[in-house]
């Protein structure tokens, strides 16, 4: 059976997919909301600078980042989305202040007509883009400057005194300067979510989050593309199922070996060395399940575990970070170990030094797992200082581990790739010369598939390559 057309189809799908991803990525970078050099009020007061915004992002990341609420919808549960929360609170501060100036108790006490009038004024204030590219400055109304000062006090209280309903522990951040920096970052994310793009009528975040007070509602293009995306996904799945079902059945008896190549297998030294990987997988799985139970309970009792003040030692940001990272670690460990065990059986070949390489990889794995988990705890507990990004937590969900640990993980995966590659390539060379390669447990149908294991190994290593951006990037 020829797989040439399927290979061409796969190549086209990959080429088109990565072309779309690359094009959208470039568009996102080119149309990203600007971080101004300064944010000033109309009366000339400098509220904060662009450097303050970037430092505020770093502060948020250092205490857990996307494990402590969300920004623009990306992150964890329990705590709110800080962009949406700031935006709504700023709207209500302005509306209530205007209502009191008109003699009412607050905005809710006004009749519908007066609420509509104030709402129109609010949309004018918040959605108008006052960023000046020539001076690299955002100018805001004095009332927005007042709102910033008020909300800075509120968020400083949230993170310094803690909030049980948000599962934020007392002392999550107590430094007044850092708290103001974090408030500046929250303000900027809310500004991008409420300000129209230049010469446009949608915000930098495509009218996200939903905020009817300023007319933040899904655009028609958002709805159309959302529906179209899952329709095309279902159509693609249906097309693949139809194609597979329409093909004539190929009897595989002639391609099967007389006996299973793994039955009666005598493990090689490197295969025996992989056993300890699976003990680590089992241990990590048990710890992840336990952390999942604790993390879920924080949604009910935000500061403890059945009366035990657990957040003093293992706050929610730590347990959720560990829960996600350990899940990734045990999945990755089982993948690495399975590849290292199966590859010699597939190739029938044990390269020189393979056992030493497997043991070295195991030591590196323990270093990354223990080091990254300890660093994440120390960062969230403010024990790493300026080393939080490299040794602690980057604050990105699913990539929480510090940048140094990420680099070491990538190096380990590249080393694993080399261990796998020299086995897979040798097998492919012998498979190409053979009529069919019955030894291959993974691919018994066609010689053309013998290159899939080394390709998949390469992709597994590349996915964890660290980006070029650093802290606050």
C-alpha positions as CSV (number, residue, x, y, z in Angstrom):
1,X,0.0,0.0,0.0
2,X,1.4,3.4,-1.0
3,X,1.3,6.2,1.5
4,X,2.7,8.8,-0.8
5,X,-0.5,10.8,-1.1
6,X,-1.1,10.7,2.7
7,X,2.4,12.0,3.3
8,X,1.7,14.8,0.8
9,X,-1.6,15.6,2.6
10,X,0.1,15.6,6.0
11,X,2.8,17.9,4.6
12,X,0.2,20.3,3.3
13,X,-1.7,20.3,6.5
14,X,1.5,21.1,8.5
15,X,2.6,23.7,6.1
16,X,-0.7,25.5,6.0
17,X,-1.2,25.2,9.8
18,X,2.2,26.6,10.6
19,X,1.8,29.3,8.0
20,X,-1.4,30.5,9.6
21,X,0.1,30.3,13.1
22,X,3.2,32.3,12.0
23,X,1.0,34.9,10.2
24,X,-1.3,35.3,13.1
25,X,1.7,35.5,15.5
26,X,3.3,38.3,13.4
27,X,0.0,40.1,13.3
28,X,-0.3,39.8,17.1
29,X,3.1,41.2,17.6
30,X,2.6,44.1,15.2
31,X,-0.8,45.0,16.6
32,X,-0.1,44.5,20.3
33,X,-1.3,47.3,22.7
34,X,1.6,49.7,23.3
35,X,3.3,50.0,26.7
36,X,3.8,53.7,26.9
37,X,6.8,55.5,28.4
38,X,4.5,57.4,30.7
39,X,0.8,57.4,31.9
40,X,-0.1,61.0,32.9
41,X,-3.4,62.7,34.0
42,X,-4.7,65.6,32.1
43,X,-3.5,67.9,34.9
44,X,0.1,66.8,34.3
45,X,0.6,64.3,37.1
46,X,2.7,61.3,36.2
47,X,0.9,58.2,37.5
48,X,3.5,55.7,36.5
49,X,5.9,54.7,33.7
50,X,6.2,51.9,31.2
51,X,9.0,50.4,33.3
52,X,6.6,50.4,36.3
53,X,4.1,48.4,34.2
54,X,6.8,45.8,33.2
55,X,8.0,45.6,36.8
56,X,4.4,45.1,37.9
57,X,4.1,42.1,35.5
58,X,7.2,40.7,37.0
59,X,5.8,41.1,40.5
60,X,2.6,39.3,39.6
61,X,4.6,36.5,37.9
62,X,6.9,36.1,40.9
63,X,4.1,35.3,43.3
64,X,2.5,32.7,40.9
65,X,1.4,34.7,37.9
66,X,-1.3,32.7,36.0
67,X,-1.8,30.5,39.0
68,X,-3.2,33.5,40.9
69,X,-6.2,34.6,38.9
70,X,-6.0,35.4,35.2
71,X,-4.9,38.1,32.8
72,X,-7.0,38.5,29.6
73,X,-8.6,35.1,30.4
74,X,-5.3,33.2,30.7
75,X,-4.7,31.5,34.1
76,X,-6.3,29.8,37.0
77,X,-9.7,29.7,38.8
78,X,-10.9,31.0,42.2
79,X,-9.2,34.4,42.0
80,X,-10.7,36.8,39.4
81,X,-9.4,37.9,36.1
82,X,-7.5,41.0,37.1
83,X,-8.1,42.8,33.8
84,X,-11.9,42.3,34.0
85,X,-12.0,42.9,37.8
86,X,-10.0,46.2,37.5
87,X,-12.1,47.4,34.5
88,X,-15.4,46.8,36.3
89,X,-14.3,48.3,39.5
90,X,-12.9,51.4,37.7
91,X,-16.2,51.8,35.8
92,X,-18.2,51.6,39.0
93,X,-15.9,54.1,40.8
94,X,-16.4,56.6,38.0
95,X,-20.1,56.1,37.7
96,X,-20.7,56.3,41.5
97,X,-18.6,59.4,41.8
98,X,-20.5,61.1,39.0
99,X,-23.8,60.0,40.6
100,X,-22.8,61.5,43.9
101,X,-21.8,64.8,42.2
102,X,-25.3,64.9,40.8
103,X,-26.9,64.5,44.2
104,X,-27.6,60.8,44.2
105,X,-26.4,58.2,46.7
106,X,-24.7,56.1,44.0
107,X,-25.1,55.0,40.4
108,X,-27.6,52.3,41.2
109,X,-29.9,54.9,42.8
110,X,-30.3,56.8,39.5
111,X,-33.2,56.3,37.2
112,X,-32.8,54.6,33.8
113,X,-32.4,57.9,31.8
114,X,-29.7,59.3,34.1
115,X,-27.9,56.0,34.1
116,X,-27.9,55.9,30.3
117,X,-26.5,59.4,30.2
118,X,-23.7,58.6,32.6
119,X,-23.0,55.3,30.7
120,X,-22.5,57.3,27.5
121,X,-20.0,59.5,29.2
122,X,-18.2,56.5,30.7
123,X,-17.9,54.9,27.3
124,X,-16.5,58.2,25.9
125,X,-13.9,58.4,28.7
126,X,-12.7,54.8,28.6
127,X,-13.0,53.8,25.0
128,X,-11.3,56.9,23.5
129,X,-7.7,56.1,22.7
130,X,-5.5,58.8,24.1
131,X,-2.2,57.2,23.4
132,X,0.2,59.6,21.6
133,X,2.7,57.7,19.6
134,X,4.8,60.8,19.1
135,X,5.4,61.3,22.8
136,X,4.8,57.6,23.7
137,X,2.4,58.8,26.4
138,X,-1.1,57.9,27.5
139,X,-3.1,60.8,28.9
140,X,-6.1,60.0,31.2
141,X,-8.9,62.1,32.7
142,X,-8.3,63.2,36.4
143,X,-11.2,61.0,37.5
144,X,-9.3,57.9,36.1
145,X,-6.2,59.0,38.1
146,X,-8.4,59.1,41.2
147,X,-9.8,55.6,40.3
148,X,-6.2,54.3,40.0
149,X,-5.3,55.6,43.5
150,X,-8.4,54.1,45.0
151,X,-8.0,50.7,43.3
152,X,-4.3,50.6,44.1
153,X,-5.3,50.8,47.8
154,X,-7.9,48.0,47.3
155,X,-5.5,45.6,45.5
156,X,-2.7,46.4,48.0
157,X,-5.1,45.3,50.7
158,X,-6.1,42.1,48.7
159,X,-2.5,40.9,48.3
160,X,-1.1,42.1,51.6
161,X,-3.9,40.9,53.9
162,X,-5.1,38.1,51.8
163,X,-8.6,37.1,50.6
164,X,-10.2,33.8,51.6
165,X,-12.6,33.9,48.7
166,X,-9.7,34.3,46.3
167,X,-7.5,31.7,48.0
168,X,-4.8,34.4,48.3
169,X,-2.8,34.0,51.4
170,X,-1.9,36.8,53.8
171,X,1.4,38.4,52.9
172,X,1.2,37.2,49.2
173,X,2.8,40.6,48.6
174,X,3.4,43.3,51.2
175,X,6.0,45.6,49.7
176,X,4.1,48.9,48.9
177,X,6.3,49.8,45.9
178,X,5.8,46.3,44.4
179,X,2.1,46.5,45.0
180,X,1.8,49.8,43.2
181,X,3.8,48.3,40.3
182,X,1.4,45.4,40.1
183,X,-1.5,47.8,40.2
184,X,0.0,49.6,37.3
185,X,0.3,46.4,35.4
186,X,-3.4,45.5,36.1
187,X,-4.4,49.0,35.0
188,X,-2.6,48.7,31.7
189,X,-4.2,45.3,31.0
190,X,-7.6,46.9,31.7
191,X,-6.8,49.9,29.6
192,X,-6.0,47.6,26.6
193,X,-9.3,45.8,27.2
194,X,-11.3,49.0,27.2
195,X,-9.6,51.2,24.7
196,X,-10.4,51.2,21.0
197,X,-7.6,50.6,18.5
198,X,-6.6,53.6,16.5
199,X,-9.2,54.3,13.8
200,X,-11.3,51.4,15.0
201,X,-14.3,50.6,17.1
202,X,-13.1,47.5,18.9
203,X,-10.6,47.3,21.8
204,X,-7.1,45.9,21.7
205,X,-8.5,42.7,23.1
206,X,-11.3,42.5,20.6
207,X,-13.9,43.7,23.1
208,X,-12.9,41.2,25.7
209,X,-13.9,40.9,28.6
210,X,-17.6,41.3,28.4
211,X,-18.4,44.6,30.1
212,X,-21.8,46.1,29.1
213,X,-21.1,49.3,31.0
214,X,-18.7,50.3,28.2
215,X,-20.2,48.3,25.4
216,X,-17.7,45.5,25.5
217,X,-19.6,42.8,23.6
218,X,-18.5,40.1,21.2
219,X,-18.0,41.4,17.7
220,X,-19.7,39.8,14.7
221,X,-16.3,38.5,13.4
222,X,-15.6,36.9,16.8
223,X,-18.9,35.0,16.6
224,X,-18.5,34.0,13.0
225,X,-14.9,32.7,13.4
226,X,-15.7,30.9,16.6
227,X,-18.5,29.0,15.0
228,X,-16.5,28.4,11.8
229,X,-13.5,27.1,13.7
230,X,-15.4,24.2,15.4
231,X,-17.5,23.5,12.3
232,X,-14.3,23.1,10.3
233,X,-12.8,21.0,13.1
234,X,-15.8,18.6,13.1
235,X,-15.8,18.6,9.3
236,X,-12.1,17.6,9.3
237,X,-12.6,14.8,11.8
238,X,-15.6,13.6,9.8
239,X,-13.6,13.7,6.6
240,X,-10.8,11.6,8.1
241,X,-13.3,9.0,9.4
242,X,-15.0,8.9,6.0
243,X,-11.7,8.4,4.2
244,X,-10.6,5.7,6.5
245,X,-13.9,3.8,6.3
246,X,-14.0,4.1,2.5
247,X,-10.6,2.4,2.0
248,X,-10.5,-1.3,1.2
249,X,-9.4,-3.4,4.1
250,X,-5.8,-4.6,3.9
251,X,-5.2,-8.0,5.5
252,X,-2.1,-7.7,7.6
253,X,-1.4,-11.3,8.3
254,X,1.5,-11.5,5.8
255,X,3.2,-8.5,7.5
256,X,2.9,-9.9,11.0
257,X,5.9,-11.8,12.6
258,X,5.5,-15.4,13.6
259,X,5.8,-14.3,17.2
260,X,5.6,-11.0,19.2
261,X,9.1,-9.6,19.2
262,X,8.7,-8.5,22.9
263,X,7.7,-11.9,24.1
264,X,10.8,-13.7,25.5
265,X,12.8,-10.5,25.2
266,X,15.9,-10.4,27.2
267,X,16.2,-6.8,28.5
268,X,19.4,-5.1,27.7
269,X,21.4,-3.1,30.4
270,X,19.9,0.2,29.2
271,X,16.4,-1.3,29.3
272,X,16.9,-2.5,32.9
273,X,18.1,1.0,33.8
274,X,14.8,2.5,32.7
275,X,12.8,0.7,35.5
276,X,13.5,3.4,38.0
277,X,11.9,5.9,35.7
278,X,8.6,4.2,36.2
279,X,8.9,4.2,40.0
280,X,9.3,8.0,39.7
281,X,6.3,8.2,37.4
282,X,4.2,6.3,40.0
283,X,5.4,8.5,42.9
284,X,4.8,11.7,40.9
285,X,1.3,10.5,40.0
286,X,0.4,9.9,43.6
287,X,1.7,13.3,44.7
288,X,-0.2,15.0,41.8
289,X,-3.5,13.4,42.9
290,X,-2.9,14.6,46.5
291,X,-2.1,18.1,45.4
292,X,-5.2,18.1,43.2
293,X,-7.4,17.3,46.2
294,X,-5.8,20.1,48.2
295,X,-6.0,22.6,45.3
296,X,-9.7,21.7,44.8
297,X,-10.4,22.2,48.5
298,X,-9.0,25.7,48.4
299,X,-12.0,26.5,46.3
300,X,-14.2,25.9,49.4
301,X,-11.9,26.9,52.2
302,X,-9.6,29.4,50.7
303,X,-7.1,29.7,53.5
304,X,-6.8,26.1,54.8
305,X,-7.5,22.4,54.7
306,X,-10.2,21.3,57.0
307,X,-9.3,23.9,59.6
308,X,-5.5,23.5,59.2
309,X,-4.0,26.8,58.1
310,X,-2.2,25.1,55.2
311,X,-1.8,28.4,53.3
312,X,1.0,29.4,55.6
313,X,3.2,26.7,54.2
314,X,1.5,25.6,51.0
315,X,-0.6,28.4,49.6
316,X,-3.0,27.8,46.7
317,X,-0.5,29.3,44.2
318,X,2.1,26.6,45.2
319,X,-0.3,23.6,45.2
320,X,-1.8,24.5,41.8
321,X,1.6,25.2,40.3
322,X,2.9,21.9,41.6
323,X,-0.2,20.1,40.5
324,X,0.2,21.2,36.9
325,X,4.0,20.9,36.8
326,X,4.0,17.4,38.3
327,X,1.4,16.3,35.8
328,X,3.7,17.4,33.0
329,X,6.7,15.8,34.7
330,X,5.2,12.3,35.1
331,X,3.8,12.3,31.6
332,X,7.1,13.4,30.2
333,X,9.0,10.9,32.3
334,X,6.8,8.0,31.2
335,X,7.3,9.1,27.6
336,X,11.0,9.3,27.9
337,X,11.3,5.9,29.7
338,X,9.0,4.1,27.3
339,X,11.0,5.4,24.3
340,X,14.3,4.3,25.9
341,X,12.8,0.9,26.7
342,X,11.1,0.2,23.4
343,X,13.8,1.6,21.1
344,X,16.4,-1.2,21.7
345,X,13.6,-3.8,21.2
346,X,12.6,-2.2,17.9
347,X,16.1,-1.8,16.6
348,X,17.6,-5.0,18.0
349,X,20.7,-2.9,18.8
350,X,22.3,-1.5,22.0
351,X,24.8,1.3,21.3
352,X,27.8,1.6,23.4
353,X,27.3,3.7,26.5
354,X,23.5,3.6,26.3
355,X,23.1,2.5,29.9
356,X,25.3,5.3,31.1
357,X,23.3,7.8,29.1
358,X,20.0,6.5,30.6
359,X,21.4,6.8,34.1
360,X,22.7,10.3,33.4
361,X,19.3,11.3,32.0
362,X,17.6,10.0,35.2
363,X,19.9,12.1,37.4
364,X,19.2,15.2,35.3
365,X,15.5,14.5,35.5
366,X,15.6,14.3,39.3
367,X,17.6,17.6,39.4
368,X,15.0,19.4,37.3
369,X,12.0,18.0,39.1
370,X,13.2,18.6,42.6
371,X,15.0,21.9,41.8
372,X,12.1,23.4,39.9
373,X,9.5,22.5,42.5
374,X,11.6,23.9,45.3
375,X,12.3,27.0,43.4
376,X,8.6,27.6,42.7
377,X,7.8,27.4,46.4
378,X,10.7,29.7,47.3
379,X,9.7,32.3,44.7
380,X,6.1,32.4,45.9
381,X,7.3,32.7,49.5
382,X,9.6,35.6,48.6
383,X,12.9,33.8,49.3
384,X,14.6,34.2,45.9
385,X,14.8,37.9,45.5
386,X,15.7,38.9,41.9
387,X,16.5,35.3,41.1
388,X,12.8,34.3,41.0
389,X,12.6,34.2,37.2
390,X,15.6,32.0,36.7
391,X,15.3,29.7,39.7
392,X,11.7,30.1,40.8
393,X,8.5,30.5,38.7
394,X,8.1,32.2,35.4
395,X,4.4,32.6,36.2
396,X,3.1,31.2,32.9
397,X,0.5,28.4,33.3
398,X,2.0,25.0,32.3
399,X,5.5,26.6,32.0
400,X,5.8,27.7,35.6
401,X,9.3,26.3,36.2
402,X,12.1,28.9,36.3
403,X,13.9,29.7,33.1
404,X,17.1,27.8,34.3
405,X,15.1,24.7,34.9
406,X,13.4,25.0,31.6
407,X,16.7,25.3,29.8
408,X,18.0,22.2,31.7
409,X,14.8,20.4,30.8
410,X,15.4,21.3,27.1
411,X,19.0,20.1,27.3
412,X,17.8,16.8,28.9
413,X,15.3,16.3,26.1
414,X,17.9,17.0,23.5
415,X,20.1,14.4,25.1
416,X,17.2,12.0,25.2
417,X,16.7,12.8,21.5
418,X,20.3,11.8,20.8
419,X,19.8,8.5,22.7
420,X,16.7,7.8,20.7
421,X,17.9,9.1,17.4
422,X,20.9,6.8,17.1
423,X,18.6,3.8,17.7
424,X,15.8,4.9,15.4
425,X,18.1,5.9,12.5
426,X,19.9,2.6,12.6
427,X,16.6,0.8,12.5
428,X,15.4,2.9,9.6
429,X,18.5,2.1,7.6
430,X,18.0,-1.6,8.1
431,X,14.3,-1.3,7.5
432,X,14.8,0.5,4.1
433,X,17.0,-2.4,3.0
434,X,14.5,-5.0,4.2
435,X,11.3,-6.2,2.5
436,X,9.4,-5.3,5.6
437,X,10.6,-4.7,9.1
438,X,8.6,-7.1,11.3
439,X,10.5,-6.1,14.4
440,X,9.0,-2.6,14.5
441,X,6.4,-2.8,17.2
442,X,5.1,0.7,16.4
443,X,4.9,0.5,12.6
444,X,4.2,-2.8,10.9
445,X,2.5,-1.6,7.8
446,X,4.9,0.4,5.6
447,X,8.5,1.1,5.3
448,X,7.7,4.8,4.8
449,X,6.6,5.2,8.4
450,X,10.0,4.2,9.9
451,X,11.0,7.9,10.0
452,X,8.1,8.8,12.3
453,X,9.8,7.8,15.6
454,X,12.8,10.1,15.1
455,X,10.5,12.9,13.9
456,X,8.3,12.6,17.0
457,X,11.3,12.5,19.3
458,X,12.6,15.7,17.7
459,X,9.2,17.4,18.2
460,X,9.1,16.3,21.8
461,X,12.4,18.0,22.5
462,X,11.6,21.1,20.5
463,X,8.3,21.9,22.3
464,X,10.2,22.7,25.5
465,X,12.7,25.0,24.0
466,X,12.8,28.3,26.0
467,X,11.7,31.5,24.2
468,X,14.1,34.4,23.7
469,X,12.2,36.8,26.0
470,X,13.2,37.2,29.6
471,X,11.4,38.4,32.6
472,X,8.5,40.6,31.7
473,X,8.7,39.6,28.0
